[in-house]
Amino acid sequence: MLKNEVSQIFFLLAISVFLAFFYNYFSPSGIALFGQWEKSKGVVSPNAKNEVIDNSIEINDPNLMKKIVEKKGEIILDVRNKDSYDEGHVPGALSFPLFEFDDVIEKLLELTVPVSPIVVYCSSIECSDSHTFAQRLNDMGFSNVNVYAGGYREWEEMGYEIENNEN
Amino acid sequence: MRLKTTKIDKLKITEILISIILGLTFIFASYHKIIDPAKFAKVIYGYAIFPDFAINVLAIIIPFIELVTGISLILRIYTKSALSIINMFLISFILVIAFNLLRGHEFECGCFSFGNDNQVSSAVSLLIRDILLLTAGVSLWVRQNKF
């Protein structure tokens, strides 16, 4: 038995650290030692084993997003909840809340075919809902899905045109 | 003499009860963080205090320190040392929450569950709760010196 309080503290901390890394290594929900927290590189993420975020499909430039919106050639999906969408959204964007995915997906299949370019966004560069949505579209065979990394917050901060459904 | 013994017994029982409550609080608080470290990492990121390279390591380690010290406190193994760590943790939580409240930075606590709304009021209540827990922790720590 350890008599000295400092060695006891060290012992408790050592056990905790050992268990923590051991569990994290084997757990399917474990995370990497370092996350991606640099906003300039895209949507931030803890780099978990079951990560949905794929920075390579992101549009991380508000000007480019503005051009896409103005061209009106791509389907833009707002995956935030309906209330947020009604308060304000990117012009032309359609409301497809992530939490109603199973209900809204039929509507999307009526609107378009899986090869059409689609851009998905959520509230900000700190949310991963757009990636979750994009991942689920990919799983269904949609092959041209991109994520607007900055999300609605960046669009609003840039002072770009906003559409809303409020009276 | 008999009266004195009874008083000491009562104090001892109270001390054990408070230890169990504090220990269970720490074990309970660690559970959802262990289950979903990715969400906890995002919560730590949301506090906007820690450097990027430390966020994931903290998210991996903190819940297990809570779990081990909570168990240690309940089983009364290295009680005083566990209390020292618990109190240091509570002081750190209080400082971090108070700092963010003072600078008006909105954040999610992530203490017992993820996804709380109304963050400012919950931050105040959790600050009060942590101060109460710290009071209990410090009293227990002081009493360890007496027995």
Interface residues (C-beta under 8 A of the other chain):
Chain A: L2 E5 Q8 I9 F11 L12 L13 I15 S16 V17 L19 A20 F21 Y23 N24 S27 S29 G30 I31 A32 L33 F34 G35 W37 E38 V44 S45 P46 N47 A48 N50 E51 E126
Chain B: I34 I35 D36 P37 A38 A41 K42 Y45 G46 D52 F53 I55 N56 V57 A59 I60 I61 P63 F64 I65 L67 V68 T69 S72 Y78 K80 S81 A82 S84 I85
